[in-house]
Amino acid sequence: MKCSTVKYVCSNCGEKEDIPVEVLEVFDDINPEQLLYGGHCFKCENCGIGIMKPENKDLYNPIIIEL
């Protein structure tokens, strides 16, 4: 069974990491408002100062709600 992942890249050192979609879905449940602004971000474990963001930003398009 293959696990779907999203590739994240560090803004400082360029380290790449595949984050399982199941993990991201847990963060979606905990903080759904973040999806209005883009994908979830994490502190880079490699350099300790960079921010891990989705490499393909098109995966998280902001939701537009018209009233």
N, C-alpha and C positions, 0 to 999 in steps of 0.2 A: 504494500500500500504506500503510495507516494504522498508526501505531505506538501501542500501548497505553501509557498513562501513569498515574501516581499523582500526585495533586496534594499537594504539601508546602507547609506554611505556617510562617513564622518566629515563634517565641515572643516575639521582641522587637519587630521592626518590622512584622510582618504581611505581609512579602513572600511572594508565592506563586510556586511553580515546579513545572512538570510534569516528573517524573522518569520516564524510560522504564522499563517493566517489565523489559526485558532488563538494564538496569544494576542494578536491585534484585536480580535473580536471581543476578548475579555476587556481590553482597554476601551473598546467602543461601548460596552455595557456600563463600565465604571464612569466614563467621561464622554458621553455622546456629543456634547456641545463642541468638543475639539474638532469633530468632523466638519463643522461649519467653516473652519479656518484651514483645514488641510489634515494631513496624516499625523499620527502621534509621533512625538520626538523623544529620544532617549539620550542620556549621557553616554559618551563613548567610553567603553571599558578599556580600550587600548591606550589612548593618550590621556584620558581623564578630564580633558577640558573641552573637547569638541562635542558637537551635537549630532547625533545620528538621525538622519531624515531619509524618507523614501527616495531612492534614486530616480524612480519614474514618478514625477509629481502628478502626472495625469491620472494616476490611480485614485487620487483623492481630489475630486473636483468639489468645490464648495457647493452646498445646497442653497439654491435661491428660492425663497418663499415669497410669493406675491400675495399681498392682502387686498 
